[in-house]
Amino acid sequence: MPHSVDDILMPLAITVVIDHKVKNLEKTTFFEQAQGLLELFDMPAMDEATLMEWFNSHAPELEDKLSGKRKNTLILKALSRFKEDIEVENIYDAMVAISICDKEFVVDESDLIKSAAVLWGFSRPPIKVDRN
């Protein structure tokens, strides 16, 4: 079954909002990564304004869900839609790019990246974020 725009953008948006601090650098990286993924998945291109609108319309609900009891269910649902190697490698790379762009270690972001690595069969995350 083909993926929707929401399927593709949701893991990226979760990576941006999981620490409950949405930074401009993270949003810029979200836009860059989203544009590349949409092209990879043969989806119609979206300009930055359209992606900003998508992000802003989904972020409040994500914030609420990521603060609730069903946080892990939301994450698992968003990540488990992708099965093919090319899909998981590119989604994972995009999530990592967003996670490290601000050069700030956040436990929730790190846990999200580790969870994605485990779910998608990476033996260990290919990056290490120092707390220093």
N, C-alpha and C positions, 0 to 999 in steps of 0.2 A: 504494500500500500504506500503510495507516495506521501511524502511529508508535507505538512502545511507550513506557512510562514511562522505561525505560532510555535510549532514543534521546533523549528530551527532557532528561533530567537529566545525561547524560554530558558534554556540552560545558560545562555549568555546573560540574560536579565537577572536570573537568580544569582549569578556570580557577582554582578554589580551590587545588588541590594542586600545580599546575605549578611553583610556586616552592619547594616542599617545606617551607613554613611555613604551616600551617593556623591562621588567626587567627579568633577568635570573631566579629569584625565581618564577615569574609568568609563564615563559615558562616551568620550571620544574613541577610546579603544573598542568599546561595544559597537559603535557605528562602523569603524573600520573592519572589524572582524565579521560583523553581520553582513556587510556588503560582499565580502569575499565568500562567505558561506552561501548566501543566496545565489551567487553565480555558480558555485560548485554544485549546488542542488538543482540547477536549471530553473530557478525561480525568477520571477520578474524583479528587475533591479528596483531598489528603493533609495531615494536620496536621503540626505541627513535629516531634513525636516520631517519626512515621512517616518523615518526610524525614530526620531525624537518623539513624535506623536504616539507611535506604537508603544515606546518605552514608558512615556508618561501616563498612558492610559492603563498599563499593566502594573506599574511599580507599586501603587498603593495596595492593591490586592496581594501582590507578592510579599510586601512588607508584613501585612497582617498574617498571611499563611506561614511565613517563615518564623513568626513569633509564637505560633500556636503549637498545639499537640500534634498536628499532622504535617509538621515540617518535613520529616523524613519521607513521608508518602509523596508529598509534592515533588521533592528532589528525585526520588526513585521513578516516579511517573515521567518526569521531564527527561531523565537520562535514558530510561529503558526503551524509548522509542527508536533508538539508533542501534543497529546490529552490524552493519557492514563495516569492514576495517576502515575504508576511506571515510566513512561517516564519523565513526567514533574518534579516529585520529584527528580529524579536522575540528570537530566540536571540542574535543579535549584541548587541542592546541589553542583554540580561541578562548576557552575558559582560563587556561593558564596565562595567556597574554593579558587578559583582563585582571586576573588575580595579582599578577606581579607588577603591573604597570605603575602603581603608586609606590612601589618599593617599601610597602608597609606589611608587616606580618600581622595577620588577623586569624585567630584560631578557627572561626567559622568558615572562612574562605579556604584555609588549609585543609580542614576536614572535608569540605565539599570536593576539592581537587583529589584528595586521597580516596574518597568514596567513588568518584568517577573512575579513577584508575583501577580500583578493585572490581567494580561492576563490569568494566570493559576489558578486564583480563590483563591489564598491565601488571607485571610482576612487582613493580614498585613505581611510584611516580618518578618520571625522568628528571624532575627538578627538585631542588631542595631550597627552601626559603629560610635564610638565617634570621634569627631573632635580633641579631646585632645591628 
